[in-house]
Amino acid sequence: MSEHVYVWDKFVRAFHWSVVTLFIISYLSAEEVEWLHVYSGYTIAALVVLRVIWGGIGSRYARFSDFVPSVAATKAYISGLRSGKPVRYLGHNPLGGLMVIAFLVMLTVITLSGMKLYAVEEGKGPLASGVQMHLVSPVFAGEDHDEDGEDDGSDEYWKEIHEFAVNLMLLFILLHITGVVISSRIHNESLVKSMLNGYKEKR
């Protein structure tokens, strides 16, 4: 009889599905509901910080030390994929581990660039400069400047970074879903189910 192992703890599962939900909300509300877009972004940023902390102190399979792969392990896994017989991991496989790191990096870039854009355009948020806000001269009224004194060049710069990061994130999501489907078929298991209940079958 096969043994079921508790792999994904409650925090990892809550983080995963919360980020999925919040990213969808942020994406859909970007041009429609500013407050929802802003606060869903703040929540994602907070979750990323907590995930990084959990990556150091969390349960075995949640720790970076368990799934950040070496170059050799990554190459070996890719070779296994090409041959149709990749090594099965209870936690993240090497490519999955790299994808987790890519997600965390991109979510950090997205949220920070979003906060900066919000500060430049609206003069609001944690990255807005309170000093600049109070020292803006009335001479800027009616001129082509943002509320915090920064010009449209800065606005456009952060907007491009933010949109590029979001688009790259969408590509990573597509690659992630593809990887989940392929891995589930090769190893005859449901990775989605395991991310819901936390358990995987030990073979």
C-alpha positions in Angstrom: 0.0 0.0 0.0 1.4 3.4 -0.9 2.2 5.9 1.8 0.9 9.5 1.7 3.4 12.2 2.8 2.4 15.6 4.0 4.4 17.8 1.6 2.7 21.2 1.3 2.0 22.9 4.6 -1.0 25.2 5.2 1.0 28.4 4.7 2.4 27.2 1.3 -1.0 26.2 0.1 -2.6 29.4 1.4 0.2 31.5 -0.2 -0.2 29.7 -3.6 -3.9 30.1 -4.0 -4.0 33.6 -2.4 -1.4 34.8 -4.9 -3.3 33.2 -7.8 -6.5 34.9 -6.7 -4.9 38.3 -6.0 -2.9 38.3 -9.2 -6.1 37.7 -11.2 -7.9 40.5 -9.3 -5.0 42.9 -9.8 -4.8 42.1 -13.5 -8.5 42.6 -14.1 -8.8 45.7 -12.0 -5.8 47.5 -13.4 -7.7 49.9 -15.7 -11.1 49.7 -13.9 -10.9 49.8 -10.1 -7.8 51.6 -8.8 -8.3 51.0 -5.1 -8.8 47.3 -5.7 -5.7 47.1 -7.9 -3.6 49.0 -5.3 -4.7 47.0 -2.3 -4.5 43.6 -4.0 -0.9 44.6 -5.0 -0.1 45.6 -1.4 -1.4 42.2 -0.2 0.7 40.3 -2.8 3.8 42.3 -1.6 3.1 41.3 2.0 2.6 37.7 1.0 5.9 37.6 -0.9 7.8 38.9 2.2 6.1 36.2 4.4 7.0 33.5 1.8 10.6 34.6 1.8 10.7 34.4 5.6 8.9 31.0 5.5 11.5 29.8 3.0 14.0 30.1 5.8 12.1 28.8 8.8 9.2 26.9 7.4 8.5 23.1 7.0 11.0 20.9 5.1 9.5 21.2 1.6 8.8 24.9 1.9 12.4 25.9 2.6 14.7 27.3 -0.1 17.4 24.8 1.0 15.1 22.0 -0.2 14.2 23.2 -3.6 16.7 25.7 -4.9 18.6 23.4 -7.3 22.2 23.1 -8.3 23.2 23.4 -11.9 24.0 19.7 -12.0 20.6 18.7 -10.6 18.8 21.0 -13.1 20.8 19.5 -16.0 20.1 16.0 -14.8 16.4 16.6 -14.5 16.2 18.2 -18.0 18.0 15.1 -19.4 15.5 12.9 -17.7 12.6 14.9 -19.2 14.1 14.4 -22.6 14.4 10.7 -22.1 10.9 10.5 -20.7 12.1 9.3 -17.3 12.7 12.3 -15.0 13.4 11.7 -11.4 10.3 12.2 -9.2 10.5 14.6 -6.3 8.2 14.8 -3.4 8.8 18.6 -3.2 9.6 20.9 -6.1 11.6 19.4 -8.9 14.6 21.5 -10.1 12.6 23.3 -12.7 9.7 23.8 -10.3 12.1 25.2 -7.8 13.6 27.7 -10.3 10.0 28.7 -11.2 9.3 29.5 -7.6 12.3 31.8 -7.4 11.3 33.4 -10.7 7.8 34.0 -9.4 9.0 35.6 -6.2 11.5 37.8 -8.1 8.8 38.9 -10.7 6.2 39.5 -8.0 8.7 41.7 -6.2 9.5 43.7 -9.4 5.8 44.0 -10.2 4.7 45.2 -6.7 7.7 47.6 -6.2 7.3 49.1 -9.7 3.6 49.4 -9.1 4.1 51.2 -5.8 6.6 53.6 -7.5 4.2 54.3 -10.4 1.5 55.0 -7.8 3.8 57.4 -6.0 4.8 59.1 -9.3 1.3 59.4 -10.7 -0.7 60.0 -7.5 1.8 61.0 -4.9 0.5 58.1 -2.7 1.7 54.9 -1.3 4.7 53.7 0.7 7.2 54.9 -2.0 5.8 58.4 -2.2 8.0 61.1 -0.8 6.3 63.2 1.8 9.0 65.7 1.8 8.7 66.2 -2.0 5.0 66.5 -1.7 5.2 69.4 0.8 7.9 71.2 -1.0 6.4 71.2 -4.5 6.2 74.8 -5.7 2.9 76.3 -6.8 4.8 77.1 -10.1 4.3 73.5 -11.2 0.5 74.0 -11.2 -0.6 73.8 -14.7 2.8 72.5 -15.9 3.5 69.0 -17.2 4.6 67.5 -13.8 3.2 64.8 -11.6 1.9 65.6 -8.1 5.2 64.7 -6.4 7.2 66.9 -8.8 8.5 64.1 -11.0 8.0 64.6 -14.8 6.2 62.3 -17.2 9.5 60.7 -18.2 9.6 59.0 -14.8 5.9 58.1 -15.1 6.5 56.4 -18.4 9.7 54.7 -17.2 8.0 53.0 -14.2 4.9 52.2 -16.2 7.0 50.3 -18.8 8.8 48.4 -16.2 5.5 47.5 -14.5 3.8 46.3 -17.7 6.9 44.4 -18.9 7.1 42.6 -15.5 3.4 41.7 -15.6 3.7 40.4 -19.2 6.8 38.3 -18.3 4.9 37.0 -15.3 2.1 35.8 -17.6 4.6 33.9 -19.6 6.0 32.3 -16.5 2.5 31.3 -15.4 1.9 29.7 -18.8 5.2 27.8 -18.4 4.3 26.8 -14.9 0.9 25.4 -15.9 2.5 23.5 -18.8 5.1 22.1 -16.4 2.4 21.0 -13.9 0.4 19.2 -16.7 3.5 17.5 -18.1 4.8 16.4 -14.6 1.4 15.2 -13.5 1.1 13.0 -16.6 4.7 11.7 -16.5 4.4 10.7 -12.8 0.7 9.8 -12.9 -0.3 12.1 -10.1 -2.4 15.3 -9.6 -0.1 18.1 -8.6 -3.2 20.4 -8.3 -4.8 18.1 -5.8 -1.6 17.9 -3.7 -1.6 21.7 -3.6 -5.1 21.6 -2.3 -4.8 18.9 0.4 -1.0 19.0 1.0 -0.3 15.3 0.4 1.6 13.4 -2.2 2.1 9.7 -2.6 5.4 8.3 -1.7 6.6 5.6 -4.1 
